[in-house]
Amino acid sequence: MTTIRIGSRVITRDGFEEPFIIAEAGVNHEGDMEKARLMIKQAAEAGADAIKFQTYKAELITSKHSPAYWDRNKEPTSSQYELFKKYDKFWKKEYEELAKIAEEERIIFLSTPFDYESADFLEPLMPAYKIASADITNLPFLRHIARKGKPILLSTGASTVSEIWKAIETITEEGNDQIVLLHCSLIYPTPLEKANLGMIKDMYSKFPEYIIGYSDHTLSEHVLDVLPVAWLLGAKVIEKHFTFDKTLPGNDHYHAMDK
């Protein structure tokens, strides 16, 4: 679909409007509601269209034996389970409160669900779904989300063109064609030379019926080298990690932007 609406914003494939900016708070709140509240307020003040969190329980998304995939010089935690367990304290009640705070701050609330339960309780709280790259081949989950009839922002990191097409087919079979495809790299952080921004133009050509966007994991000092180029190449949705203090150690603070 070449035009979609998320909240009050209309996003088009071929228009020249400003990009739809998502401040990806993720779990940089560290399980602290006051920090989460602060990030919502600061993202709104900075002019972002949406603030996005991540909703999961560690035991549902990773094995206790899964090794780290991030730069351990910046985040020393050695296993995925150990890291994710640190930040999975928020659940339905907390996200309902955060959605209310976002409404008060006049910024769109989003959170990526990583399981069926969170996908269901987040539904009334947000106008669209953001699906992580890890779930692009999780076809039953994509079907479940698609049936809710809301726009789907789908990250495509580490996927093949055929996997992207299969995901599109799975979603559209449920009568939902409101899809935005986000190019991204799963290197955390992404070296500038590995951002592969040319893929945005390639995706724009390969998927002519869909809006293309970009989810960025480069270090924040590269933002002026990366994000304007992504937009010029056709990215109509831009997602960038966001924090209240990028000098903090660990997790996603070190490659995030702040206000």
C-alpha positions as CSV (number, residue, x, y, z in Angstrom):
1,M,0.0,0.0,0.0
2,T,1.5,3.3,-1.0
3,T,-0.3,5.5,1.6
4,I,-0.9,4.6,5.2
5,R,-2.0,6.5,8.3
6,I,-0.3,6.2,11.7
7,G,-2.1,8.3,14.3
8,S,-2.5,11.7,12.8
9,R,0.4,11.2,10.3
10,V,-0.2,10.2,6.7
11,I,2.9,8.5,5.1
12,T,3.2,8.1,1.4
13,R,5.6,6.1,-0.7
14,D,6.4,8.8,-3.3
15,G,5.6,12.1,-1.5
16,F,8.0,14.7,-0.2
17,E,6.7,15.0,3.3
18,E,9.0,14.9,6.3
19,P,9.9,11.4,7.4
20,F,8.0,9.7,10.2
21,I,10.5,9.6,13.0
22,I,10.4,6.9,15.6
23,A,12.5,7.4,18.8
24,E,13.3,3.8,19.7
25,A,13.5,3.8,23.5
26,G,13.5,0.0,23.5
27,V,14.4,-0.9,27.1
28,N,16.7,2.0,27.8
29,H,14.3,2.8,30.7
30,E,16.1,0.0,32.5
31,G,12.8,-1.1,34.2
32,D,12.3,2.4,35.8
33,M,9.0,4.1,35.1
34,E,10.4,7.6,35.8
35,K,13.1,7.1,33.2
36,A,10.5,5.8,30.7
37,R,8.3,8.8,31.4
38,L,11.3,11.1,30.9
39,M,12.1,9.6,27.6
40,I,8.6,10.0,26.4
41,K,8.7,13.7,27.4
42,Q,12.1,14.3,25.8
43,A,11.2,12.5,22.5
44,A,8.1,14.6,22.2
45,E,10.1,17.8,22.9
46,A,12.7,16.8,20.3
47,G,9.9,16.5,17.6
48,A,9.7,12.7,17.2
49,D,6.4,11.4,15.8
50,A,6.5,8.3,17.9
51,I,8.2,6.8,20.9
52,K,8.7,3.0,20.8
53,F,9.4,0.5,23.5
54,Q,10.0,-3.3,23.4
55,T,7.7,-5.7,25.2
56,Y,9.0,-9.2,26.0
57,K,9.8,-11.7,28.7
58,A,13.3,-13.1,28.4
59,E,12.3,-16.8,28.8
60,L,9.9,-16.5,25.8
61,I,12.4,-15.1,23.3
62,T,15.8,-16.6,24.0
63,S,17.7,-19.7,25.3
64,K,19.8,-19.4,28.5
65,H,22.6,-20.6,26.3
66,S,22.3,-18.0,23.5
67,P,25.6,-16.0,23.3
68,A,25.9,-12.2,23.1
69,Y,25.6,-10.7,19.6
70,W,26.5,-7.1,20.6
71,D,29.8,-5.2,21.2
72,R,30.9,-6.6,24.6
73,N,33.3,-3.7,25.1
74,K,30.2,-1.5,25.5
75,E,27.8,-4.1,27.0
76,P,29.7,-6.8,28.9
77,T,26.8,-9.2,29.6
78,S,27.7,-12.5,28.1
79,S,24.4,-14.1,27.2
80,Q,21.1,-12.9,25.6
81,Y,19.0,-14.3,28.4
82,E,21.0,-12.6,31.1
83,L,20.7,-9.2,29.3
84,F,17.1,-9.5,28.4
85,K,16.1,-10.6,31.9
86,K,17.5,-7.3,33.3
87,Y,15.0,-5.3,31.3
88,D,11.8,-7.3,31.0
89,K,10.0,-6.0,34.2
90,F,7.3,-3.9,32.4
91,W,4.1,-5.7,31.4
92,K,0.5,-4.8,30.7
93,K,-0.1,-2.4,33.5
94,E,3.1,-0.4,32.9
95,Y,2.6,-0.2,29.1
96,E,-1.0,1.1,29.7
97,E,0.4,3.8,31.8
98,L,3.2,4.7,29.3
99,A,0.6,4.9,26.5
100,K,-1.4,7.3,28.6
101,I,1.7,9.4,29.3
102,A,2.5,9.5,25.5
103,E,-1.1,10.7,24.8
104,E,-0.6,13.5,27.3
105,E,2.7,14.5,25.7
106,R,1.0,14.3,22.2
107,I,3.4,11.7,20.8
108,I,2.4,8.3,19.3
109,F,3.0,5.3,21.5
110,L,4.4,2.1,20.0
111,S,6.0,-1.0,21.4
112,T,7.3,-4.1,19.6
113,P,5.6,-7.2,20.9
114,F,7.7,-10.4,20.9
115,D,4.9,-12.9,21.8
116,Y,1.2,-13.4,21.4
117,E,0.2,-12.1,24.8
118,S,1.9,-8.8,24.5
119,A,0.7,-8.4,20.9
120,D,-2.9,-8.7,22.2
121,F,-2.7,-6.4,25.2
122,L,-0.8,-3.8,23.2
123,E,-3.5,-3.7,20.5
124,P,-5.8,-1.0,22.0
125,L,-2.8,1.1,23.1
126,M,-1.2,1.8,19.7
127,P,-2.2,2.7,16.1
128,A,0.4,0.4,14.4
129,Y,2.7,-2.6,15.0
130,K,6.4,-2.6,14.7
131,I,7.8,-6.1,14.1
132,A,11.4,-6.9,14.8
133,S,13.7,-8.5,12.2
134,A,13.9,-11.7,14.3
135,D,10.2,-12.3,13.6
136,I,10.2,-11.8,9.8
137,T,10.1,-15.6,9.3
138,N,7.7,-16.2,12.2
139,L,4.8,-16.6,9.9
140,P,2.1,-17.6,12.4
141,F,3.0,-14.6,14.5
142,L,2.8,-12.3,11.4
143,R,-0.6,-13.7,10.6
144,H,-1.8,-13.0,14.2
145,I,-0.6,-9.4,13.9
146,A,-2.0,-9.0,10.4
147,R,-5.5,-10.0,11.5
148,K,-5.6,-7.0,13.8
149,G,-5.9,-4.8,10.7
150,K,-3.3,-2.2,11.7
151,P,-0.3,-0.9,9.8
152,I,2.8,-3.1,10.2
153,L,6.3,-1.7,10.3
154,L,8.5,-4.7,9.4
155,S,12.2,-4.7,10.0
156,T,14.1,-6.8,7.5
157,G,17.6,-7.2,9.0
158,A,19.5,-10.3,7.9
159,S,16.6,-11.5,5.7
160,T,16.6,-12.5,2.0
161,V,14.4,-10.9,-0.6
162,S,12.4,-14.2,-0.8
163,E,11.9,-14.1,3.0
164,I,10.6,-10.5,2.7
165,W,8.2,-11.5,0.0
166,K,7.0,-14.5,2.0
167,A,6.3,-12.2,5.0
168,I,4.4,-9.8,2.7
169,E,2.4,-12.6,1.3
170,T,1.6,-13.9,4.8
171,I,0.4,-10.5,5.9
172,T,-1.6,-9.6,2.8
173,E,-3.3,-13.1,2.8
174,E,-5.1,-11.8,6.0
175,G,-6.4,-8.8,4.1
176,N,-3.8,-6.3,5.4
177,D,-1.7,-4.5,2.9
178,Q,-0.6,-1.7,5.3
179,I,3.1,-2.6,5.3
180,V,6.2,-0.5,5.7
181,L,9.5,-2.4,5.1
182,L,12.4,-1.1,7.1
183,H,16.0,-1.7,5.9
184,C,18.4,-2.3,8.8
185,S,21.6,-4.0,9.8
186,L,21.8,-6.3,12.8
187,I,25.4,-5.4,13.7
188,Y,25.2,-3.6,17.1
189,P,26.5,-1.0,16.6
190,T,26.6,-0.8,12.8
191,P,29.9,0.5,11.4
192,L,29.3,3.4,9.0
193,E,30.7,1.3,6.1
194,K,28.3,-1.5,6.9
195,A,25.1,0.6,7.0
196,N,24.5,-0.4,3.3
197,L,22.1,2.5,2.7
198,G,22.0,1.6,-1.0
199,M,19.7,-1.2,0.0
200,I,17.0,1.4,0.6
201,K,17.0,2.3,-3.1
202,D,17.2,-1.4,-4.0
203,M,14.2,-2.2,-1.8
204,Y,12.3,0.8,-3.3
205,S,12.8,-0.9,-6.7
206,K,12.1,-4.5,-5.6
207,F,9.0,-3.7,-3.6
208,P,7.2,-1.1,-5.7
209,E,3.8,-1.3,-3.8
210,Y,5.2,-0.7,-0.4
211,I,6.6,2.2,1.6
212,I,10.3,1.8,2.5
213,G,11.9,3.0,5.7
214,Y,15.2,2.6,7.7
215,S,16.0,1.4,11.2
216,D,19.4,2.7,12.2
217,H,21.9,1.1,14.5
218,T,25.0,3.2,13.8
219,L,26.7,5.3,16.5
220,S,25.0,8.6,17.2
221,E,28.0,10.6,16.0
222,H,27.2,9.3,12.5
223,V,23.6,10.5,12.5
224,L,24.2,13.4,10.1
225,D,26.1,11.2,7.7
226,V,23.4,8.5,7.7
227,L,19.8,9.6,8.4
228,P,19.6,12.5,5.8
229,V,21.0,10.1,3.1
230,A,18.5,7.4,4.1
231,W,15.7,9.9,3.6
232,L,17.1,11.1,0.2
233,L,17.3,7.5,-0.9
234,G,13.6,7.0,-0.2
235,A,13.2,6.1,3.5
236,K,9.8,7.6,4.6
237,V,10.0,6.1,8.1
238,I,13.2,6.5,10.2
239,E,13.8,4.7,13.5
240,K,16.7,5.6,15.7
241,H,17.5,4.3,19.2
242,F,16.8,7.0,21.8
243,T,18.0,7.5,25.4
244,F,17.8,10.0,28.2
245,D,21.6,9.8,28.6
246,K,23.9,8.3,25.9
247,T,26.9,8.4,28.2
248,L,25.5,5.6,30.3
249,P,27.2,2.2,30.0
250,G,25.6,-0.9,28.5
251,N,22.6,-2.0,26.5
252,D,21.6,0.4,23.7
253,H,22.6,3.7,25.4
254,Y,25.9,3.9,23.6
255,H,24.6,3.9,20.0
256,A,21.4,5.9,20.8
257,M,20.6,9.6,20.3
258,D,19.4,11.8,23.1
259,K,17.3,15.0,23.1
